[in-house]
Amino acid sequence: PEGYLHGFITLAPGCLVAYKCSKFYNPCDEITVAYDDKSLNITWPISADKMTISEKDRNGVIFRDVF
């Protein structure tokens, strides 16, 4: 839903991820929360050293610093 964080991980090579947006993309409206923020307690199915993580996602902010 609009206003919620989302995160994706694919476990097979060659995957394509698509999602629907409610407005045209505007980078000024985007917030990237750290995928490995300990306070979110996300258990990813593979370890970070086996993931391909974008620079944007590697530089995400801690969730409590968003608001």
N, C-alpha and C positions, 0 to 999 in steps of 0.2 A: 504493500500500500504506500501511497504518497507520504513522505515524511519519515519513513523507516529506513534504517540501515539495511544493507544487503551485502552478502559476501558469497563468492562462488569459488568452488574448487572442482576441477575435473580430474578424473582418475584414469583416463584413457587418452592416448595421444590423438591429435587431430580433431579435438572437440571444438565446436563452435557454440558460444554462449550468446544468446540474444535475449533482451528484455525490453519491455515496453515502458516508455516514459510518458508522463502527463503533460510535459511542455518540451519545447525545443531545448537541446542541450546548451547550457551556459556554464562555462568553467568557473565563473564567479560564484555560482550557487552550489558548487560541489564541495563536500567535506570528505576527506579520507581519514577514517579512523584506523589506527594500527591493528592489523590482523592478529597480532600477538599480544594485544593489551591484556595483561593478566587479570584485570578487574572484570573482563567480559567472560572469562572462564570458558573459552571455546576450545573444544577438543577436536583438532583437525585430524583427519584419518591417516595422514602421513606427516613425517617430520619436515620442518622447514628446510633442512639441507637437501631434501629431495624435491622441493617445490621450485617452480619458476615463478618468481614474484616480481611484479613490475616495480620500477623505481618509485612511482607514485605510492604504491602500497607499502613499500619498505620505509617510506618517509611519513606514514600516517601519524596522526596525533592521538594522544591518549583520550579516551572517551570523556573523562571528567573535565578535560580542557576545552571541550566543544562548546559548552554553554556557559 
